[in-house]
């Protein structure tokens, strides 16, 4: 049965995230990688054990599982059946209590009351229509309680334009991935090609690049009273030229 708000696969993210090769290509993004961001959030935000956290685009659950293991009440939300199955396997293996829900971020089935709603590791900006992307921000902010936080973690457009690597070759578990990157208009497009069982396969990632002002304007209009920008997972101040990330915390 199709999950509520889940359409038939037509977009790049609906096919690529269901491929076993997505997890293989990004297997270096492990628990230790997620711990750095979580440490930053715990130091920056006033989150007490038991606080309710919603992880939008949770993928295989790296951040959700760590937060849950540290005493937080966590719900992970994602469109991909395969990635949620991976999260479920880890949850069972580690004995972690985290709720996992499948659905589309354009149709969030939750009520307000979360202490933290987060979209991290560039899990936003996938849609072609700006208003669809912006509506996700508006709805995410509405799901926070009065003193709650919303965090958005993205690529920094200016830094990316100056530092993008046009192509490279990545080998993971005996599979060679040829990766090409280019900025086309206002989107960064990554093409991944590899041979699987003698067949050449190709997938794409396409993410809309937004300037800080685009995001802060939408969040302010949606009711955010304070917005802070950071440039990396260590809590460095955001700088257009030198910051690899654009991390926005709103409340």
HELIX and SHEET records of a PDB file:
HELIX    1   1 UNK A   12  UNK A   16  1                                   5    
HELIX    2   2 UNK A   20  UNK A   25  1                                   6    
HELIX    3   3 UNK A   31  UNK A   44  1                                  14    
HELIX    4   4 UNK A   62  UNK A   69  1                                   8    
HELIX    5   5 UNK A   81  UNK A   94  1                                  14    
HELIX    6   6 UNK A  130  UNK A  142  1                                  13    
HELIX    7   7 UNK A  157  UNK A  163  1                                   7    
HELIX    8   8 UNK A  212  UNK A  221  1                                  10    
SHEET    1   A 7 UNK A  99  UNK A 102  0                                        
SHEET    2   A 7 UNK A  73  UNK A  78  1                                        
SHEET    3   A 7 UNK A  52  UNK A  56  1                                        
SHEET    4   A 7 UNK A 114  UNK A 119  1                                        
SHEET    5   A 7 UNK A 144  UNK A 155  1                                        
SHEET    6   A 7 UNK A 245  UNK A 250 -1                                        
SHEET    7   A 7 UNK A 227  UNK A 230 -1                                        
SHEET    1   B 4 UNK A 167  UNK A 172  0                                        
SHEET    2   B 4 UNK A 175  UNK A 184 -1                                        
SHEET    3   B 4 UNK A 187  UNK A 196 -1                                        
SHEET    4   B 4 UNK A 199  UNK A 208 -1                                        
END                                                                             
